[in-house]
Amino acid sequence: MKESMKIKLLLAGLIIVLMTACAVAQPGFDTNTNKTRRELKQLSQKTIKIDLSITIDNKLIEDTSYVLNIVNYNTGIETQAKVSNKFILFLDYNTEFEVSMSYKGTNMKTIIVNTKAPEDENWYIITGIDLSTKNNNRILAGSLKYDDKTQSFKKYK
């Protein structure tokens, strides 16, 4: 095999590996899928956890085809994933995210999450989003951010 052909094959292989790594890697958040207990413990110690529960017309529909869109405002990277109706997001500190949820035949709801907060706390936020089958609009439902006065995370409309 010619030397130039070997180099081209090597470069093509490297490009495929780099493209795969870029497609999978999303700095700033993790949905904890396919993690070992040790990995979850390490992830839990250095991130803010958001326990998210999704309902449709105030009813729980257990499914794994909800669509999660996350935009990391600090990096501009947008990521989409299929999730279940209950999951935990692990978000990096000092970052702002746009988190959107949708499901077939429903609207899309978006919340803005600002994770600028004291890092010495073990933040665990429980919240939910209710989607509607009555319209298919995209709705900005509000935001979550740390409030210095109450020293906790608050929801803002």
C-alpha positions in Angstrom: 0.0 0.0 0.0 1.3 3.4 -0.9 2.6 5.7 1.8 0.1 8.5 0.8 -2.8 6.1 1.0 -1.8 5.0 4.6 -1.6 8.7 5.6 -5.1 9.4 4.1 -6.6 6.4 5.9 -5.0 7.5 9.2 -6.3 11.0 8.8 -9.8 9.8 8.0 -9.7 7.6 11.1 -8.6 10.5 13.3 -11.3 12.7 11.9 -14.0 10.1 12.6 -12.7 9.7 16.2 -12.6 13.5 16.8 -16.1 14.0 15.3 -17.5 11.3 17.5 -15.9 12.8 20.6 -17.2 16.2 19.8 -20.7 14.9 19.2 -20.8 13.0 22.5 -19.0 15.5 24.8 -21.1 18.4 26.1 -19.3 20.4 28.8 -21.5 21.7 31.5 -24.2 19.1 32.1 -24.8 15.4 32.4 -28.1 13.4 32.6 -26.4 10.6 34.6 -27.3 8.0 32.0 -25.0 4.9 32.0 -23.0 5.9 35.1 -21.6 3.7 37.8 -22.1 4.5 41.5 -18.6 5.8 41.7 -19.0 8.1 38.7 -22.4 9.4 40.1 -20.8 10.1 43.5 -17.9 12.1 41.8 -20.4 13.9 39.6 -22.6 14.7 42.5 -19.8 16.3 44.5 -18.9 19.0 41.9 -22.3 19.9 40.3 -25.7 21.2 41.1 -28.4 18.5 40.8 -31.8 19.2 39.3 -34.3 16.5 39.9 -36.8 17.1 37.0 -40.3 15.5 36.8 -42.3 16.0 33.6 -46.1 15.7 33.5 -48.6 16.2 30.6 -51.9 18.0 31.4 -51.1 17.3 35.1 -50.8 13.5 34.4 -47.8 11.3 34.7 -47.0 9.5 31.5 -44.1 7.2 31.9 -42.1 7.1 28.7 -38.6 7.4 27.5 -39.2 9.5 24.4 -39.4 13.0 26.0 -37.1 15.4 24.2 -34.6 17.4 26.3 -32.8 20.3 24.7 -30.0 22.1 26.6 -28.2 25.2 25.5 -25.1 26.1 27.5 -25.1 30.0 27.2 -21.5 30.2 28.3 -20.2 28.0 25.4 -23.1 28.3 23.0 -23.3 24.5 22.6 -26.7 23.0 22.1 -27.5 19.4 22.9 -30.6 17.2 22.4 -31.3 13.9 24.1 -34.2 11.5 24.7 -35.1 11.2 28.3 -37.7 9.6 30.6 -40.4 11.6 32.5 -38.1 11.7 35.6 -34.4 12.3 35.5 -31.6 14.2 37.2 -29.5 16.8 35.5 -26.0 17.5 36.8 -25.1 21.1 36.0 -21.7 22.7 36.3 -21.4 25.7 38.6 -21.2 29.3 37.3 -23.0 28.5 34.1 -26.3 29.6 32.5 -28.4 27.0 30.7 -31.6 27.0 28.7 -33.4 23.7 29.5 -36.3 22.8 27.2 -38.7 19.8 27.3 -41.2 18.5 24.8 -43.1 15.4 24.0 -45.1 14.3 20.9 -48.3 16.3 20.6 -47.4 18.8 23.3 -45.9 22.3 23.6 -42.3 22.9 24.5 -41.5 24.5 27.8 -38.2 26.2 28.6 -36.6 27.2 31.9 -33.4 29.2 32.3 -31.1 27.8 35.0 -28.3 30.0 36.4 -25.9 27.9 38.5 -23.9 30.8 40.0 -24.1 29.7 43.7 -21.8 29.0 46.6 -19.9 25.8 45.7 -19.4 24.6 49.2 -23.1 23.5 49.4 -24.4 20.2 48.0 -27.3 21.7 45.9 -30.2 19.4 45.0 -33.2 21.1 43.4 -36.5 19.3 42.9 -38.8 20.8 40.3 -41.2 19.9 37.6 -42.5 20.9 34.2 -46.1 20.4 33.0 -46.5 20.2 29.3 -49.9 20.8 27.5 -51.6 19.1 24.7 -53.9 22.1 24.1 -51.2 24.1 22.2 -48.0 23.4 20.4 -46.3 26.7 21.3 -42.8 27.2 22.8 -43.3 28.7 26.3 -40.6 30.3 28.5 -41.9 29.1 31.9 -39.4 31.0 34.0 -36.0 30.6 35.6 -34.2 29.1 38.5 -31.3 31.0 40.1 -29.6 31.4 43.4 -31.0 34.2 45.7 -28.4 35.8 48.0 -31.0 37.0 50.4 -32.6 33.6 51.1 -29.4 31.7 50.4 -31.3 29.2 48.3 -32.5 28.7 44.7 -35.7 30.3 43.8 -38.1 30.0 40.9 -38.8 33.2 38.9 -41.7 33.7 36.4 
